[in-house]
Every structure is written in structure tokens, then in C-alpha cells.
Amino acid sequence: MDTPTDTPQAWRELLAALTLLSRHPANPASPLYCTHDTLHVCADDTAFTPHEIDQLEQWGFHVHSDGGFYSFQFGSA
């Protein structure tokens, strides 16, 4: 996915992370939700390689203990 170079860094990282996370959806009908200032992504965390997990963590998305991913960086404020 190509994003314009004038797109802010945070937006580029969010779009790249969501593109990667969309490869292994856990709930295709409702892939995202927010709770308590945290963005949750319903993706199958077991389907990602360690390299992909590292990249997602650099972009602010972490594996949730209950499965899936979460981000404080992109949650509600």
C-alpha cells in the first residue's frame, strides 16, 4: 500500500500496521473496538511471525494476553 510522503508519520504507521493486521483477521465483521483509551484489533496473533510481531510493536501494537492486539497509541483520548 502506497501512502503519500506528506502523510504524517503516525498515520503511515497506523495504515501499515492495519494492513499487516488485516492479513489474519479473527473477526472480519468487527475488526476494531476501543475500550478505556485502548484500540483493540481482532487479529489472530498466533498467525504472525516473530519479525511481524516486532514490527507491529514498533508501530505501537502489542499482543494481548487474551489474543489479538492492542494499542494505547491509537486508542481514544
N, C-alpha and C positions, 0 to 999 in steps of 0.2 A: 504494500500500500504506500503510495507516494503522498506525502503531505507537503504543502508549500514551505519553503525555507523561512518565510516570515511568520510562520505559526509559532507561538510561544513554546518554549521547551517543555513545560508541564503538559501542554496539550499534545505535543508529539509523543511524549512518553505514555500518556493515557491512551492515546489511539493505538500505539504499538502494543501496549500491554493487553488491551481489549481484543486486538486482532489475534494475538497469541492465545489468550484465554479462550477465545471462541472456537478454537480447534478441537477442544474436548469438553463440550457442554455437558453439564449434569442436569440442567433444567432448561431446555431450549425455549420453552414458552415464557419463562420468567427468569432471565439470566442474572438480573441485578436486583439488589434491595439495600436500603440503608437502615441502620439501627444505631442509636446512640453515637452519632457522628462517625460512623464506620460504614464504608461501602463494602458490601459483600458480593462476590461473584460466584455463581453456581457453576463451577467447572470441576472436572474430575482431576483432583490434584495428583492422583496416582498415575495418571497417563503422561505426565510431563517428565522430561529428562532432568537430571541434576543441573545441567547447564541452563535449561529453560527456567527452572526454579530460581537459580541465581540471578538470571536476567530479570525475572519478574520482581524479585526482591529489590534489585537496583531501581526499578521503576516504582517501588512503593507497595507492591502486592506480596502478601505473605500467606503461607499455607495455614489454614485454620485447623485447630485441633479436632473439630467436628467434620472436617472435609471442606473442600472449596478454598477460596481465597478471601482475604480482607485487606482493606487499605484505610488507614487513618488520613492519609494524604489527600484522598479524593472523596472522603465522606462529606456529609453535610456539616455546616458550621453555623 
